[in-house]
């Protein structure tokens, strides 16, 4: 059973953990899910790859999410086995959508025949052939064509691997139309997108492609990328994105199309923090027992500044001046570094604990056991997520450059 504490400080005092601890805040996931489900003008699909933890999946269902963007059979099984079995209050069963553009024939067949998946995305004629063959040319398929989008529209650029454009996009729409119960267009502008206009540009491109193909489109999936307020970065409100998307779909011929989105980070980033311990201080460098090979892989990306705070057994002295630190993970690889700056009390020392906030996205799902370092301890916390000290992005960049 997962233990529950009022705060990370309470947990540290009780457990004095030797290894990193993953602190879950399901209420934050429920709140974010409810905001998306009520605000987005369409269907919300949670991107399971972002964090497949069953406790957070349950929280998202409790918040109103019923559709899931899945990329593999294990993710489909996770939603079915770990979520549907937990539903005992008469809620509608969650629906999985197979949104990975490249899938094995076995995965397609099992998704369709065993788990009832009817939505499949693709970006190549050979993938279309696989889907049709593996499903027995089923007449009840929703086929999404993955469209390429302009690059460098978000903090984490996801372009270059998937998506089709130009004449190939138009031709693939034409090929899918007679085979699909419902034809859709899907795209992804990148993770942590700070500009709502990126969605409008991609919707305009989708409209141009559908017009050139001369076929009706029933579904429009605008993907993920909805941002989180990280330290030093305050993006537009989600409502601004919803308004821009709704206006663009009406302006570019998708008024009658059912609208979908695939938030991941936006729903779960605030729902978890990680508590690590300082093992050595070397000047302004702190060696801690978690790092980029563990739950802190997000530290690798410029523009994502996770907040940090110090906890000390017995309590920390009041009024300690803050100073910038570099963090290093526990492995022997120099890549396992998190330059920061990470603002912490100047008297931080071995044995202190560092809580890293907003680690719900791409943390536990990206862990490795490299060098034998791996923690799988989870607790629930009842307190609110924290976002660290407020610094303007320009100052953060200037300090980092120095």
C-alpha positions in Angstrom: 0.0 0.0 0.0 1.3 3.5 -0.9 1.8 5.6 2.2 0.3 9.0 2.5 1.9 12.1 4.1 0.9 15.7 4.5 4.1 17.0 2.8 7.6 16.0 1.6 9.0 17.4 4.9 6.7 15.1 6.9 7.7 12.1 4.7 11.4 12.8 5.1 11.0 13.1 8.9 9.2 9.8 9.0 11.2 7.7 6.5 14.6 9.3 6.4 14.9 7.7 2.9 18.2 6.4 1.6 17.0 6.4 -2.0 15.0 8.8 -4.1 11.3 9.0 -3.4 8.6 9.7 -6.0 5.9 11.9 -4.4 2.5 11.6 -6.1 -0.2 14.4 -5.8 -3.3 12.8 -7.5 -5.4 15.9 -6.7 -3.3 18.0 -9.1 -3.9 15.5 -11.9 -7.6 15.4 -11.2 -7.8 19.2 -11.2 -5.8 19.6 -14.5 -7.9 16.8 -16.1 -11.2 18.5 -15.1 -9.9 21.9 -16.5 -9.1 20.3 -19.9 -12.3 18.2 -20.1 -14.5 21.2 -19.4 -12.4 23.8 -21.4 -11.3 22.1 -24.6 -13.9 22.2 -27.3 -13.6 18.5 -28.2 -12.4 15.2 -26.8 -9.4 15.0 -24.5 -7.1 12.0 -25.0 -4.4 11.6 -22.3 -1.0 10.8 -23.8 -0.1 7.7 -21.7 3.6 7.8 -22.6 4.0 10.9 -20.5 3.3 8.9 -17.2 1.6 5.5 -17.2 1.4 5.2 -13.4 -1.8 3.5 -12.5 -2.5 5.8 -9.6 -2.3 8.9 -11.9 -4.3 7.2 -14.6 -7.1 6.6 -12.0 -6.8 10.3 -11.0 -7.2 11.4 -14.6 -10.3 9.2 -15.0 -11.7 10.7 -11.8 -11.1 14.1 -13.3 -13.2 13.2 -16.4 -10.7 11.8 -18.9 -12.2 8.9 -20.9 -9.9 8.7 -24.0 -6.3 7.7 -24.1 -3.5 8.2 -26.7 -1.7 4.9 -26.6 1.5 4.0 -28.5 2.0 0.3 -27.8 0.2 -2.8 -26.6 1.6 -2.4 -23.1 0.0 1.0 -22.9 -3.3 -0.3 -24.2 -3.1 -3.1 -21.6 -2.3 -0.6 -18.9 -5.4 1.4 -19.6 -7.6 -1.7 -19.8 -6.1 -3.8 -17.0 -5.4 -1.0 -14.5 -8.1 1.5 -15.1 -11.1 -0.2 -16.3 -10.8 -2.8 -13.5 -10.9 0.1 -11.0 -14.1 1.6 -12.3 -16.9 0.5 -10.0 -19.1 3.6 -10.1 -20.8 3.3 -13.4 -18.5 5.6 -15.4 -18.1 5.1 -19.1 -15.2 2.8 -19.9 -12.0 4.5 -21.2 -11.3 4.4 -24.9 -7.8 3.7 -26.3 -6.6 5.2 -29.6 -3.5 3.7 -31.3 -1.7 6.9 -32.2 1.8 5.7 -33.0 2.4 6.0 -36.7 4.5 2.8 -37.0 3.1 -0.4 -35.4 3.7 -4.2 -35.8 1.1 -6.3 -37.4 0.7 -8.2 -34.2 0.1 -5.1 -32.2 -2.5 -3.8 -34.7 -4.3 -7.1 -34.7 -4.4 -7.5 -30.9 -5.4 -3.9 -30.4 -8.3 -4.3 -32.8 -9.5 -7.8 -32.0 -8.7 -8.2 -28.3 -9.0 -4.6 -26.9 -11.5 -3.1 -29.3 -9.3 -0.3 -30.5 -10.8 1.4 -33.6 -8.6 4.5 -34.1 -5.2 4.1 -35.8 -2.8 6.8 -37.0 -0.4 6.4 -40.0 1.8 8.4 -42.2 2.8 5.9 -45.0 0.9 3.8 -47.6 2.6 0.6 -46.3 1.3 1.3 -42.8 -2.1 1.7 -44.2 -1.8 -1.7 -45.8 -0.7 -3.2 -42.5 -3.6 -1.8 -40.7 -6.1 -3.1 -43.2 -4.6 -6.6 -43.4 -4.1 -7.0 -39.6 -7.7 -5.9 -38.9 -9.2 -8.0 -41.8 -10.1 -4.9 -43.7 -12.5 -4.0 -41.0 -15.2 -1.5 -42.0 -15.3 0.3 -38.6 -11.9 2.0 -38.6 -11.1 5.6 -37.7 -7.9 6.3 -39.8 -5.9 9.4 -38.9 -3.2 10.6 -41.3 -0.3 12.1 -39.4 0.7 15.5 -41.0 4.2 17.0 -40.7 4.2 20.4 -39.0 6.7 23.3 -39.1 9.8 22.7 -37.0 11.0 24.6 -33.9 7.6 25.6 -32.6 8.1 24.3 -29.1 10.7 23.8 -26.4 11.0 20.1 -27.4 10.9 19.8 -31.2 9.2 16.5 -32.2 9.5 16.9 -35.9 11.6 15.0 -38.4 10.6 11.4 -37.4 6.9 11.3 -38.2 4.4 13.1 -40.4 3.9 13.5 -44.1 3.3 16.7 -46.1 2.8 18.0 -49.6 1.6 15.7 -52.4 2.2 12.6 -50.2 -0.1 14.0 -47.6 -2.8 14.7 -50.1 -2.5 11.2 -51.7 -2.6 9.4 -48.4 -5.8 11.2 -47.5 -7.3 10.0 -50.8 -6.2 6.5 -50.2 -7.6 6.3 -46.7 -11.0 7.9 -47.4 -12.7 4.9 -49.0 -11.3 2.5 -46.3 -12.2 4.6 -43.3 -15.4 4.7 -41.4 -14.2 8.2 -40.3 -11.1 9.9 -41.8 -9.0 12.1 -39.6 -5.9 14.3 -39.7 -3.5 14.4 -36.8 -0.4 16.5 -36.0 1.8 17.4 -33.1 3.4 20.9 -32.8 6.0 19.7 -30.2 6.2 19.5 -26.4 5.8 22.6 -24.2 4.6 24.9 -27.0 4.5 28.5 -25.8 2.6 30.0 -28.7 -1.1 29.2 -29.5 -0.6 30.4 -33.0 1.4 27.2 -33.7 -1.8 25.3 -33.6 -3.5 27.7 -35.9 -0.7 27.4 -38.5 -0.9 23.6 -38.5 -4.7 23.6 -38.7 -4.4 25.9 -41.7 -2.0 23.4 -43.4 -4.4 20.6 -42.6 -7.2 22.5 -44.2 -5.1 23.1 -47.3 -4.3 19.4 -47.6 -7.9 18.3 -47.1 -9.0 20.9 -49.8 -6.4 19.6 -52.3 -7.4 16.0 -51.6 -11.0 16.9 -52.2 -12.2 14.5 -49.5 -14.3 15.2 -46.4 -12.5 14.9 -43.1 -14.4 13.8 -40.0 -11.8 14.1 -37.3 -9.1 16.6 -36.4 -6.5 15.7 -33.8 -4.4 18.7 -32.8 -2.0 16.6 -30.6 -0.3 17.6 -27.4 2.2 20.3 -26.6 0.0 22.3 -24.2 2.5 24.0 -21.8 3.1 24.0 -18.1 4.1 27.1 -16.1 7.7 26.2 -15.1 10.0 28.4 -13.1 10.8 31.5 -15.1 8.3 30.7 -17.8 4.7 31.8 -17.8 2.9 30.6 -21.0 -0.5 31.8 -22.1 -3.5 30.3 -20.3 -4.8 27.0 -21.7 -8.0 28.9 -22.5 -6.1 30.9 -25.0 -5.0 27.8 -26.8 -8.6 26.4 -26.8 -9.9 29.6 -28.3 -7.3 29.8 -31.0 -7.8 26.1 -31.9 -11.6 26.5 -32.0 -11.4 29.6 -34.2 -8.9 28.0 -36.6 -10.8 24.9 -37.1 -13.9 26.9 -38.1 -11.8 29.2 -40.4 -10.2 26.3 -42.3 -13.1 23.9 -43.0 -13.3 21.7 -39.9 -16.5 23.0 -38.4 -18.2 19.7 -38.8 -15.2 17.6 -37.7 -14.9 16.1 -34.3 -12.0 17.7 -32.5 -9.4 15.8 -30.4 -6.3 16.7 -28.4 -3.5 14.7 -26.7 -2.3 16.5 -23.6 0.4 14.7 -21.5 2.7 17.1 -19.7 -0.2 19.6 -19.0 -2.2 17.0 -17.1 0.5 15.4 -14.9 3.6 17.6 -14.6 2.3 19.1 -11.3 1.1 15.7 -10.0 4.5 14.5 -8.8 7.8 15.6 -7.3 11.0 13.7 -6.5 12.9 13.9 -3.2 16.6 13.1 -3.6 19.5 13.3 -1.0 22.7 15.3 -1.2 25.6 12.8 -1.0 28.5 15.4 -1.5 28.9 19.1 -1.8 31.8 20.3 -3.9 31.7 24.1 -3.9 28.6 25.1 -5.9 28.2 21.5 -7.1 25.8 19.1 -5.4 26.0 15.4 -6.0 22.6 13.9 -5.4 21.2 10.3 -5.6 19.0 10.9 -8.6 19.7 12.3 -12.1 19.0 12.2 -15.8 19.3 8.4 -16.0 16.7 8.3 -13.2 13.7 10.4 -12.8 15.2 13.8 -13.8 15.6 13.4 -17.5 13.6 16.6 -18.1 16.6 18.6 -16.8 18.2 17.9 -20.1 15.9 20.3 -22.0 16.6 24.0 -22.2 13.5 26.0 -21.3 12.2 23.5 -18.7 13.4 24.8 -15.3 12.1 22.4 -12.6 11.8 24.1 -9.2 13.9 22.8 -6.3 13.8 23.3 -2.5 15.8 22.0 0.4 14.5 19.9 3.3 16.7 19.2 6.3 16.1 16.7 9.0 15.0 18.6 12.1 14.1 21.6 10.0 16.3 24.2 8.1 17.3 27.5 9.7 15.2 30.5 8.7 16.5 33.2 6.4 19.3 31.2 4.7 20.5 33.1 1.7 20.0 31.5 -1.7 22.7 30.8 -4.2 22.9 29.0 -7.6 24.1 25.4 -7.6 24.9 22.8 -10.2 23.5 19.3 -9.7 25.1 16.0 -10.6 23.4 12.6 -10.6 24.7 9.4 -9.0 26.0 7.6 -12.1 29.6 7.7 -13.3 28.7 9.3 -16.6 29.5 13.0 -16.9 26.3 13.4 -19.0 24.5 12.9 -15.7 24.6 16.6 -14.9 21.9 19.3 -14.4 23.7 22.6 -14.7 20.8 24.8 -13.6 21.2 27.3 -12.0 19.3 25.7 -9.1 18.7 28.2 -6.4 19.1 26.6 -2.9 20.1 27.8 0.6 23.8 28.6 0.6 24.4 26.3 3.6 23.1 23.1 1.9 25.2 20.1 2.9 25.5 16.4 2.7 22.5 14.7 4.2 20.1 17.4 3.1 17.2 16.4 0.9 16.4 18.3 -2.4 12.8 18.2 -3.5 12.4 18.7 -7.3 8.9 19.8 -8.3 6.8 19.3 -11.4 8.4 15.9 -12.3 5.1 14.2 -13.3 6.0 14.3 -17.0 8.6 12.0 -18.5 10.2 11.0 -15.2 9.4 7.6 -13.9 8.6 6.3 -17.5 12.2 7.3 -18.6 14.1 5.8 -15.6 16.9 3.4 -16.3 18.9 1.1 -14.0 22.2 2.4 -15.3 25.1 1.8 -12.9 22.6 0.0 -10.6 20.8 3.2 -9.5 17.1 2.7 -9.6 14.4 3.8 -7.2 10.8 2.6 -7.2 9.5 4.0 -4.0 6.3 6.0 -4.2 4.3 8.0 -1.6 1.2 10.2 -1.7 1.3 13.8 -0.6 -1.7 15.9 0.3 -0.1 19.3 -0.1 -0.2 21.5 -3.2 2.5 21.4 -6.0 5.2 24.0 -5.7 6.7 26.1 -8.5 9.8 27.5 -6.9 11.1 31.0 -6.7 9.9 33.4 -9.4 12.6 34.6 -11.8 12.1 36.1 -15.2 13.2 33.8 -18.1 15.8 36.5 -19.2 17.5 36.3 -15.9 17.6 32.5 -15.8 19.2 32.5 -19.3 21.7 35.1 -18.3 22.7 33.2 -15.1 22.9 30.0 -17.1 25.1 31.5 -19.8 27.5 32.9 -17.1 
